[in-house]
């Protein structure tokens, strides 16, 4: 199989593109404003093998929660705004 060489993008300490290994990402389905539940779900996803987590940030309250969530996890977190 032929893979195209693409531009590399760094997300936290992970690198995608440019022939790097494929990374698994998932998206939370909790309300981002629910910090405790979102953190718990992220930990479960990470334990299942996720490399990158995405979470929605549709409100100012979610943006403030995002900051708190980031403090409690070690996996790269991407905001879907």
C-alpha positions, 0 to 999 in steps of 0.5 A, spaced: 500 500 500 502 506 498 501 512 503 502 519 501 507 523 505 503 529 508 505 535 512 506 533 520 502 536 525 504 536 532 498 535 538 501 535 545 507 530 545 503 526 539 505 527 531 500 526 526 502 525 518 508 525 515 509 517 515 508 517 522 504 511 525 496 512 525 493 515 532 487 513 535 482 519 536 475 519 540 470 524 542 467 525 548 460 525 549 459 528 556 457 535 557 464 538 557 461 543 563 460 536 567 468 536 569 468 530 573 464 526 568 468 528 562 475 527 566 472 520 567 470 518 560 477 521 558 481 516 562 476 510 560 478 512 553 485 513 554 485 506 558 482 503 551 488 505 547 486 512 545 491 517 543 488 524 542 481 526 545 476 531 542 471 535 546 466 540 544 466 547 547 460 550 545 459 555 550 464 560 555 462 555 561 465 549 557 471 553 555 472 554 563 471 547 564 476 545 558 481 549 562 480 544 568 479 538 565 486 539 561 489 539 568 487 532 570 489 528 564 495 527 560 493 525 553 492 531 548 485 534 548 483 538 542 477 543 542 471 542 537 469 549 537 
